[in-house]
Amino acid sequence: MSKLLHIVASPRGDRSASTTVARHFVEAYQGLHPNDTVETLDVWNASLPEFDGATLGAKYAVLQGQKPTPEQVAAWNVVTKFAEQFKSADKYLFSLPMWNFGIPYKLKQYIDVLVQPGLTFSFSPDTGYKGLVTGKPAVVIYARGGAYGPGTGAEGYDQQSKYLKQILGFIGFTDIKEVFVEPTAMKADAVDAGTKQATELTSTF
């Protein structure tokens, strides 16, 4: 039995194209894998820690091999809790809109909490950086109002998929499948097309 973790990054609920397609994906996935569990983490409702003060101090204590203060230990435990929840999954589903050509700031905050030395990556002078979340597949559903794919002439504006794929690769992901729901502002069937593509992926996920 596997656990699928769905990271929801849109605050629009049922009006969200990315969330709508992701829900269809989950329904199809559960139909094929009835014994698997699906856990949802909505970054807009999660109590994500601010990365300042004691939390930032704790990070530097870890990096520099210093003994953290009790306040820093408590702050770092919150970071560790989110990282352990993330790493406990066997498979991942991300659904997110494009905001100003990038990702929503709440998802960036979640990533900044997760991507920490000793938790999701390691570093040594001899081997460099090494991702610690390995051997696990991910599906990413991107929604955007415009079209930014190959041949559109707007490829260079896409910092949404480029960034997320880069950061997931940094922490160890090598099997990343992408679904682009676009252009939602101009094509009424963009969500239907995205849903068809997403549900087809469940047969091999």
C-alpha angles and dihedrals in degrees: 000000000000133000121228115201115204115201109201114200104171122090093200099088114197091001091063117104093203093049093046093053091044091053090054088049091052092048092052091044093052090049089058096037107034093164095055121095126230120208121189125207114187107197090206092060099035117101094238114185120240108246098232140084113016093004093056091043090052091053093054091046088056093046094048097041093243128146109259122225119249089257091052092048090054091048093048091049088063091052090047091051092058093044093050091048089052095047093047090072124093096202134022138214121188122188120184144153126229113254117188089339091305140067129294113274093239091059089048089052090051090050091049089054093048102043101077134138113264092014107064102355140022135205135205129171089235101050104018121214121358127187116229099197099079140156094027127117126226135195118202122197113198123190123192135166094226134043117260104161129117113304096020095100089231098084092114092062093061105103090146102076095026093057098043094047090048095050093045089051090050092059093046111277116140101158105067121154118192133206118191116203102195153193092005092166093057109027120060091197096051092104092047091050091047091048092052092051094045096049091049088060092060092074091068100030 
